[in-house]
Amino acid sequence: MSDVTAVVSAEAQELGDGRTLSNRELLRALLRKPQFVLCSLILLGFFAMAAFPKLFTSADPRFCELGKSRQGRSDGHPFGFDIQGCDYFANVVYGARPSVLVSICASFGVFVLAGTFGLLAGYFPGAIDAVISRTADVLFSIPGLVVLIVILNSVPNRSIWIIVGVILLIGWPGGMRLMRATVFSVRNREYVLAAKSIGVPPVRILRKHVFPNAMAPLLAMTTLGIGGMVGLEAALTFLGVGLQPPSISWGSQFGVAASYRDTPHLFVWPALFISTMTISFMIIGDSIRDALDPKLMR
């Protein structure tokens, strides 16, 4: 028994050192990519805008002068005015918070749910795997956007957290399938079998050995998906089932701009911000995926 314990301890130490080295290599590989650095700086700007909008504008987004309705840019108002005569730059800046919160919170929640269910389904074949997998199959069979619209349309007061909760409800099956498949390959490795042989509890095996070595594909998939979450929040609000007034969001600005096609600045600025944030997240996701791929590591 002592020999087996020594072997497991040695492998665990080796695994821990490998993870530290891998993290350093990953960071170096990412920092060598100029597109990753640039997009990270852009996203930091958006995060700062969402957290501290007053650093970017001193204007009150709800102070309006109807006489300036839909006017173009002027001194002190670089984005012009909306249909109520409110400063449009201030509205776009304050609209960053819902998009950032929904995209980050929903993506993190999907990662946690998909990772947890995928770990359980992959490590415990049988009843647990069957229940989780069949539940995922049911959710896969239902059009996700339709479910979102139906559920959110039945909620009278829609907040950011309700939207995030509904996205979590239907968003985890894809990541769970990926995590489950990865766990299938990890659970039969030598260090996992050795830990089982000396009676290490399953929870500790999952936490210390299986999850750290199975999370990379799910992490890359989640990072890529954050950009889609930004667009999803805007689409739901544009369709009338997202955030409600007086909440300010880029999606609600899209909805208003659709009725005033002769005023292009109402559409251009929120579209530019949404597309920039979405593309930045996707480029970062691509960079992380490439760096985590052993075939592409240098």
C-alpha positions as CSV (number, residue, x, y, z in Angstrom):
1,M,0.0,0.0,0.0
2,S,2.8,2.4,0.8
3,D,4.4,1.8,-2.6
4,V,1.1,2.6,-4.4
5,T,0.7,5.7,-2.2
6,A,4.1,6.9,-3.1
7,V,3.4,6.4,-6.8
8,V,0.2,8.3,-6.6
9,S,1.8,11.1,-4.7
10,A,4.7,11.3,-7.2
11,E,2.2,11.4,-10.1
12,A,0.1,14.0,-8.4
13,Q,3.2,16.2,-7.8
14,E,4.2,15.7,-11.4
15,L,0.7,16.6,-12.5
16,G,0.7,19.8,-10.4
17,D,4.0,20.9,-11.8
18,G,2.8,20.2,-15.3
19,R,-0.2,22.3,-14.8
20,T,1.9,25.2,-13.5
21,L,4.2,24.9,-16.4
22,S,1.3,24.6,-18.8
23,N,-0.3,27.8,-17.5
24,R,3.0,29.7,-18.0
25,E,3.4,28.4,-21.5
26,L,-0.2,29.2,-22.3
27,L,0.2,32.8,-21.1
28,R,3.5,33.2,-23.0
29,A,1.8,31.7,-26.1
30,L,-1.1,34.1,-25.8
31,L,1.0,37.2,-25.2
32,R,3.0,36.4,-28.4
33,K,-0.2,36.9,-30.4
34,P,-0.7,40.6,-31.1
35,Q,-4.4,40.1,-31.9
36,F,-4.9,38.6,-28.4
37,V,-3.2,41.6,-26.7
38,L,-5.1,44.1,-28.8
39,C,-8.5,42.5,-28.3
40,S,-7.8,42.1,-24.5
41,L,-7.2,45.8,-24.3
42,I,-10.4,46.6,-26.2
43,L,-12.4,44.3,-23.8
44,L,-10.8,45.9,-20.8
45,G,-12.1,49.2,-22.2
46,F,-15.6,47.8,-22.5
47,F,-15.4,46.4,-19.0
48,A,-14.3,49.7,-17.6
49,M,-17.1,51.4,-19.5
50,A,-19.7,49.0,-18.0
51,A,-18.3,49.3,-14.5
52,F,-17.5,53.1,-14.4
53,P,-19.5,54.8,-17.2
54,K,-18.9,58.2,-15.6
55,L,-15.2,57.9,-16.5
56,F,-16.3,58.1,-20.2
57,T,-19.0,60.7,-20.1
58,S,-20.3,63.3,-17.7
59,A,-23.7,63.6,-19.5
60,D,-26.8,62.1,-18.0
61,P,-28.3,59.6,-20.4
62,R,-31.8,60.4,-19.2
63,F,-31.5,64.2,-19.6
64,C,-33.4,65.0,-22.8
65,E,-34.3,68.0,-24.9
66,L,-37.0,67.2,-27.4
67,G,-35.9,70.2,-29.5
68,K,-32.7,68.2,-30.3
69,S,-34.5,65.0,-31.3
70,R,-32.5,62.9,-33.8
71,Q,-29.9,65.7,-34.4
72,G,-26.5,64.8,-35.6
73,R,-23.2,65.3,-33.8
74,S,-22.3,68.6,-32.3
75,D,-19.8,70.1,-29.8
76,G,-19.9,67.9,-26.6
77,H,-22.2,65.4,-28.3
78,P,-20.0,63.2,-30.6
79,F,-22.8,60.7,-31.3
80,G,-25.6,63.2,-31.7
81,F,-29.0,62.8,-30.0
82,D,-31.7,60.0,-29.9
83,I,-35.4,60.4,-30.7
84,Q,-36.1,62.0,-27.3
85,G,-33.2,64.5,-27.6
86,C,-30.9,62.6,-25.1
87,D,-27.2,62.5,-25.6
88,Y,-26.6,59.4,-27.7
89,F,-23.0,58.9,-26.6
90,A,-24.0,58.7,-23.0
91,N,-26.8,56.2,-23.9
92,V,-24.3,54.0,-25.8
93,V,-21.8,54.1,-22.9
94,Y,-24.4,53.2,-20.3
95,G,-25.8,50.5,-22.6
96,A,-22.5,48.6,-22.3
97,R,-23.4,47.3,-18.8
98,P,-26.2,44.9,-19.8
99,S,-24.3,43.4,-22.6
100,V,-21.2,42.8,-20.5
101,L,-23.2,41.4,-17.6
102,V,-25.3,39.1,-19.7
103,S,-22.4,37.8,-21.8
104,I,-20.0,37.2,-18.9
105,C,-22.4,35.9,-16.3
106,A,-24.3,33.6,-18.8
107,S,-21.0,32.3,-20.2
108,F,-19.6,31.6,-16.7
109,G,-22.8,30.0,-15.6
110,V,-22.9,27.8,-18.7
111,F,-19.2,26.8,-18.1
112,V,-20.0,25.8,-14.5
113,L,-23.2,23.8,-15.4
114,A,-21.7,22.1,-18.4
115,G,-18.5,21.3,-16.5
116,T,-20.3,19.9,-13.5
117,F,-22.8,17.8,-15.5
118,G,-20.1,16.7,-18.0
119,L,-17.9,15.6,-15.1
120,L,-20.7,13.6,-13.5
121,A,-21.9,12.1,-16.8
122,G,-18.4,11.1,-17.9
123,Y,-17.1,9.8,-14.7
124,F,-20.2,7.9,-13.5
125,P,-21.6,5.9,-16.5
126,G,-24.9,4.3,-15.8
127,A,-27.9,5.9,-14.2
128,I,-26.3,9.4,-13.6
129,D,-25.0,9.5,-17.2
130,A,-28.3,8.4,-18.6
131,V,-30.3,11.0,-16.7
132,I,-28.0,13.9,-17.6
133,S,-27.6,12.8,-21.2
134,R,-31.3,12.3,-21.9
135,T,-32.1,15.7,-20.3
136,A,-29.6,17.2,-22.7
137,D,-31.2,15.4,-25.6
138,V,-34.6,16.8,-24.8
139,L,-33.1,20.4,-24.7
140,F,-31.2,19.7,-27.9
141,S,-34.5,18.8,-29.6
142,I,-36.1,22.2,-28.8
143,P,-35.2,25.3,-30.9
144,G,-33.3,27.4,-28.3
145,L,-34.3,30.9,-29.6
146,V,-38.0,29.9,-29.7
147,V,-37.7,28.7,-26.1
148,L,-36.1,31.9,-25.0
149,I,-38.7,34.0,-26.7
150,V,-41.6,32.0,-25.2
151,I,-40.3,31.9,-21.7
152,L,-39.2,35.6,-21.6
153,N,-42.4,36.7,-23.1
154,S,-44.3,35.1,-20.2
155,V,-42.3,37.0,-17.6
156,P,-43.8,40.4,-16.8
157,N,-40.7,42.1,-15.3
158,R,-37.5,41.0,-17.1
159,S,-34.2,41.8,-15.5
160,I,-30.7,41.0,-16.5
161,W,-30.6,38.1,-14.0
162,I,-33.9,36.6,-15.4
163,I,-32.4,36.7,-18.9
164,V,-29.2,35.1,-17.7
165,G,-31.2,32.4,-15.9
166,V,-33.2,31.5,-19.0
167,I,-30.0,31.3,-21.1
168,L,-28.5,29.0,-18.5
169,L,-31.6,26.8,-18.6
170,I,-31.1,25.9,-22.3
171,G,-27.4,26.7,-22.8
172,W,-25.5,24.0,-21.0
173,P,-26.1,20.8,-23.1
174,G,-23.5,21.5,-25.8
175,G,-20.7,22.1,-23.3
176,M,-21.8,19.1,-21.3
177,R,-21.4,16.8,-24.3
178,L,-17.9,18.2,-24.9
179,M,-16.9,17.8,-21.3
180,R,-18.4,14.3,-21.0
181,A,-16.4,13.1,-24.1
182,T,-13.2,14.6,-22.6
183,V,-13.8,13.0,-19.2
184,F,-14.2,9.6,-20.9
185,S,-10.6,9.8,-22.1
186,V,-9.2,11.2,-18.9
187,R,-10.8,8.8,-16.4
188,N,-8.8,5.8,-17.6
189,R,-5.4,7.4,-17.3
190,E,-2.8,5.9,-14.9
191,Y,-2.9,8.5,-12.2
192,V,-6.7,8.4,-12.0
193,L,-6.7,4.5,-11.8
194,A,-3.9,4.7,-9.2
195,A,-5.9,7.2,-7.1
196,K,-8.9,4.9,-7.3
197,S,-6.9,1.9,-6.2
198,I,-5.9,3.4,-2.9
199,G,-9.4,4.6,-2.1
200,V,-9.2,8.3,-2.9
201,P,-12.8,9.7,-2.7
202,P,-14.4,10.3,-6.2
203,V,-15.0,14.0,-5.4
204,R,-11.3,14.5,-4.8
205,I,-10.3,12.6,-7.9
206,L,-12.7,14.7,-10.0
207,R,-11.5,18.0,-8.4
208,K,-7.7,17.2,-8.4
209,H,-7.1,15.0,-11.4
210,V,-10.0,14.8,-13.8
211,F,-11.3,18.4,-14.1
212,P,-7.9,20.1,-14.5
213,N,-7.1,17.8,-17.4
214,A,-10.5,17.8,-19.1
215,M,-11.4,21.5,-18.9
216,A,-9.3,22.9,-21.8
217,P,-11.8,22.2,-24.7
218,L,-14.7,23.5,-22.7
219,L,-12.8,26.6,-21.7
220,A,-12.0,27.3,-25.3
221,M,-15.6,26.7,-26.4
222,T,-16.9,29.0,-23.6
223,T,-14.6,31.8,-24.5
224,L,-15.6,31.6,-28.2
225,G,-19.3,31.6,-27.1
226,I,-19.1,34.9,-25.1
227,G,-19.2,36.9,-28.3
228,G,-22.4,35.1,-29.3
229,M,-23.9,36.0,-25.9
230,V,-23.4,39.7,-26.6
231,G,-25.3,39.4,-29.9
232,L,-28.0,37.2,-28.2
233,E,-28.8,39.8,-25.6
234,A,-29.1,42.5,-28.2
235,A,-31.3,40.3,-30.4
236,L,-33.6,39.4,-27.5
237,T,-34.0,43.1,-26.6
238,F,-34.5,44.0,-30.3
239,L,-37.3,41.4,-30.5
240,G,-39.0,42.9,-27.5
241,V,-38.4,40.0,-25.0
242,G,-35.2,41.3,-23.4
243,L,-34.6,44.2,-21.1
244,Q,-37.5,46.7,-20.6
245,P,-37.5,50.5,-20.3
246,P,-36.1,52.4,-18.5
247,S,-33.2,50.0,-18.8
248,I,-30.6,51.2,-21.4
249,S,-29.0,48.6,-23.7
250,W,-27.6,48.4,-27.1
251,G,-30.4,46.0,-28.1
252,S,-33.1,48.5,-27.2
253,Q,-31.3,51.2,-29.2
254,F,-31.4,48.8,-32.2
255,G,-35.1,48.5,-31.7
256,V,-35.6,52.2,-31.8
257,A,-33.3,52.7,-34.8
258,A,-35.3,50.2,-36.8
259,S,-38.2,52.6,-36.9
260,Y,-36.0,55.6,-37.9
261,R,-34.1,54.4,-40.9
262,D,-33.6,58.0,-42.1
263,T,-31.4,58.6,-39.0
264,P,-28.4,56.3,-39.5
265,H,-26.4,57.3,-36.5
266,L,-29.1,55.7,-34.3
267,F,-28.1,52.4,-35.8
268,V,-24.4,52.8,-36.5
269,W,-23.0,53.4,-33.1
270,P,-24.6,50.5,-31.1
271,A,-23.9,48.3,-34.1
272,L,-20.3,49.3,-34.0
273,F,-19.9,48.7,-30.3
274,I,-21.7,45.3,-30.4
275,S,-19.7,44.0,-33.4
276,T,-16.4,45.2,-31.9
277,M,-17.1,43.5,-28.6
278,T,-18.3,40.3,-30.3
279,I,-15.3,40.1,-32.6
280,S,-12.9,40.8,-29.8
281,F,-14.3,37.9,-27.7
282,M,-14.2,35.5,-30.7
283,I,-10.6,36.4,-31.5
284,I,-9.6,35.8,-27.9
285,G,-11.5,32.5,-28.0
286,D,-9.7,31.5,-31.1
287,S,-6.3,32.4,-29.6
288,I,-7.0,30.4,-26.4
289,R,-8.2,27.4,-28.5
290,D,-5.1,27.4,-30.6
291,A,-2.8,27.8,-27.6
292,L,-4.5,24.9,-25.8
293,D,-4.2,22.6,-28.9
294,P,-1.0,20.5,-28.3
295,K,-0.5,20.3,-32.1
296,L,-0.2,24.1,-32.3
297,M,1.9,24.7,-29.2
298,R,5.5,25.8,-30.0
